[in-house]
């Protein structure tokens, strides 16, 4: 087993034939202007613009669609989505493109979102920003299909440049929430402050298309000279940092929708992490997925070792963060690398830095099978003076961190 994982850093070409997109842009703008000027041709022109926009979107590579739209069309992004939605609607008797002008005007107002919903009780309701697990379970098959095929403007969240997160400089949360109730959970603290559904499991349909909306940082990657870690971090995305995507409560459709987007965005690396490795083994992952499982205490070791022999992924990793017990492994052969860290302060637990010997034991076991180990910056606090050895102070994690029974 090699110690180094090499991934392609060169992105694919930005777009397919540029002349096709340029021609489509001219036609789209012409349809828009004609529709604005001539009421008689209003709906047919707007529908034509929507059809061409959908075609142009298919020609654009992932991450370039919004940029192309901004640079090439003479109207807003919102208007473009209205045209595209219109193009998807079937033309029926009550949506006559050549009929009475007043009826055309009314139809366009309903389609474009300019008329109140109560004006037409049969008009489709706008999709919600998010849907909770309880709402999903009550939703119709048609509503679920609409949510899973939604297209939004959302992009990845930049994670900043702090040393502790250089392994993935982007996050993406099409699913949020968790039912593990781990005492040290930073995501729960954050969600309680900023999310309407708090930490209840929820699906965010408008975030699904973030991989195709986010420009790929090819130039930054090519010019990065700071470190290999930073270079790889620029193309790596932490998926569902605010959830456990493979929790037993997560609908299979949510997981498949996320994986579908990952397969279609081969230029990015997508990092997954779960405390349910058995569920993770039920899915096949694309080669640009790095899948991991958390082992924070001995009770999780056997399950992780056994399950990851069955996980169908090219790159597999182990996260021992926070390390709250000394760990003993029998079979690390399924993993390609190991991350070890301490615990930052949360709303319910204190900061924690494990003893040095706990790290050394894992490092020795990894060395025996040739697996690289990455110590997180929060593993130990900085030394205050030359002879200070803060990792030797405490030998047992605080009781509030130890949430599972100890396994000998």
WOKA-V377850 format. One record per pair of residues at least 24 apart in sequence whose ideal C-beta (glycine too) atoms are under 8 Angstrom apart, sorted by the first residue. I is the first residue (numbers start at 1). J is the second residue. Records with the same first field share a line. If there is no record, write none. Layout:
BEGIN
I->J ; J
END
This chain:
BEGIN
1->333 ; 336 ; 369 ; 370 ; 371
2->370
3->370 ; 371 ; 372
4->372
5->315 ; 336 ; 337
7->232 ; 235 ; 269 ; 288
9->221 ; 222 ; 231 ; 232 ; 235
10->218
11->61 ; 216 ; 218 ; 267
12->61 ; 266 ; 267
13->61
14->60 ; 61 ; 64
15->59 ; 60 ; 61 ; 64 ; 68
16->59 ; 60 ; 61
17->59
20->59
21->56 ; 59 ; 60 ; 68 ; 72
22->72
24->52 ; 55 ; 56 ; 59
25->56 ; 72 ; 73
27->52
28->52 ; 53 ; 56 ; 72 ; 73
29->73 ; 74
32->73 ; 74 ; 75 ; 79 ; 83
33->74
39->101 ; 104 ; 105
40->101
42->104 ; 105 ; 108
43->86 ; 95 ; 97 ; 104 ; 107 ; 108
44->97 ; 98
46->82 ; 83 ; 86 ; 108
47->83 ; 86 ; 87 ; 91 ; 97
49->83 ; 87
50->82 ; 83 ; 84 ; 85 ; 86 ; 87 ; 88
51->87
53->80 ; 83 ; 84 ; 87
54->84 ; 87 ; 88
57->84
62->211 ; 212 ; 214 ; 216 ; 264 ; 265 ; 267 ; 268
63->211 ; 212 ; 213 ; 214 ; 215 ; 216 ; 265 ; 267
64->215
65->212 ; 213
66->153 ; 155 ; 213
67->215
77->153
79->112
81->151
82->111 ; 112 ; 113
84->151
85->111
86->111 ; 112
127->205 ; 206
128->205
129->196 ; 204 ; 206
130->176 ; 196 ; 197 ; 202 ; 203 ; 204 ; 205
131->202 ; 203 ; 205
132->197 ; 200 ; 201 ; 202
133->177 ; 200 ; 201 ; 202 ; 203 ; 249 ; 251
134->200
136->203 ; 251
144->253
147->203 ; 205
148->205 ; 208 ; 253 ; 257
150->205 ; 206 ; 208 ; 209
151->208 ; 209
152->205 ; 206 ; 207 ; 208 ; 209 ; 210 ; 213
153->206 ; 213
154->204 ; 206 ; 207 ; 209 ; 210 ; 213
155->210 ; 213 ; 214
156->210 ; 211 ; 214 ; 237
159->238
163->377
164->376 ; 377 ; 378
165->233
166->227 ; 229 ; 230 ; 233
167->229 ; 232 ; 233 ; 236 ; 271 ; 339 ; 374
168->233 ; 236 ; 237 ; 238 ; 271
169->230 ; 233 ; 234 ; 236
170->214 ; 236 ; 237 ; 238
171->237 ; 238 ; 239 ; 241 ; 242
172->207 ; 210 ; 211 ; 237 ; 238 ; 239 ; 240 ; 241 ; 270
173->204 ; 207 ; 240 ; 241 ; 242 ; 243
174->203 ; 204 ; 205 ; 207 ; 208 ; 210 ; 240 ; 254 ; 257 ; 258 ; 261
175->201 ; 202 ; 203 ; 204 ; 240 ; 243 ; 245 ; 250 ; 254 ; 258
176->201 ; 202 ; 204 ; 240 ; 242 ; 243
177->201 ; 202 ; 242 ; 243
178->243 ; 244 ; 247
179->247 ; 249
180->244 ; 247 ; 275
182->275 ; 403
183->346 ; 348 ; 349 ; 400 ; 401 ; 403
184->322 ; 343 ; 346 ; 348 ; 349 ; 401
185->346
186->344 ; 346
187->241 ; 242 ; 243
189->346 ; 347
190->242
191->242
195->242
201->243 ; 247 ; 249 ; 250
203->251 ; 254
208->257 ; 258 ; 261
209->261
210->261
211->237 ; 261 ; 262 ; 264 ; 265 ; 268
212->261 ; 264 ; 265
216->267 ; 268
232->269
235->267 ; 268 ; 269
236->268 ; 269 ; 270 ; 271 ; 290
237->268 ; 269 ; 270 ; 271
238->271 ; 273
239->270 ; 271 ; 272
240->272
244->273 ; 274 ; 275 ; 276
245->272 ; 274
246->272 ; 274 ; 276 ; 277 ; 279 ; 280 ; 283
247->274 ; 275 ; 276 ; 279
248->276 ; 279
250->279
255->283
256->283
259->283 ; 285 ; 286 ; 289
262->286 ; 288 ; 289
273->319
275->300
277->303 ; 304 ; 307 ; 308 ; 311
278->303 ; 307
280->307 ; 311
281->307 ; 308 ; 310 ; 311 ; 312
283->312
284->312
285->311 ; 312 ; 313 ; 314
287->314
289->313 ; 314 ; 315
290->315 ; 316 ; 317
291->315 ; 316 ; 317
292->316 ; 317 ; 318 ; 319 ; 339
293->318 ; 319
294->319 ; 320 ; 321
295->319 ; 320 ; 327
296->320 ; 321 ; 322 ; 323 ; 324 ; 325
297->324 ; 325 ; 327 ; 402 ; 404 ; 406 ; 407
298->325 ; 326 ; 327 ; 328 ; 406 ; 407 ; 408
299->404 ; 405 ; 406 ; 407
300->404
301->327 ; 328 ; 329 ; 330 ; 407
302->330
305->329 ; 330 ; 331 ; 332 ; 334
306->331
308->334 ; 335
309->334
320->362
321->376
322->352 ; 354 ; 397 ; 401
323->354 ; 358 ; 359 ; 362 ; 379
324->352 ; 354 ; 397 ; 401 ; 402
325->358 ; 397 ; 402 ; 406
326->355 ; 357 ; 358 ; 361
327->358 ; 361 ; 362
328->361 ; 365
329->362 ; 365
332->365 ; 366 ; 369 ; 371
333->369
335->371
336->371
337->371 ; 372 ; 373 ; 374
338->362 ; 366 ; 371 ; 372 ; 373 ; 374
339->373 ; 374 ; 376
340->373 ; 374 ; 375 ; 376 ; 379
341->375 ; 376 ; 378 ; 379
342->376 ; 378 ; 379 ; 380
343->378 ; 401
344->378
348->400
349->398 ; 400 ; 401
350->398 ; 400
351->381
352->394 ; 397 ; 398 ; 401
353->378 ; 379 ; 380 ; 381 ; 390 ; 391 ; 394
354->379 ; 391 ; 397
355->391 ; 392 ; 394 ; 395
356->380 ; 389 ; 391 ; 392
END
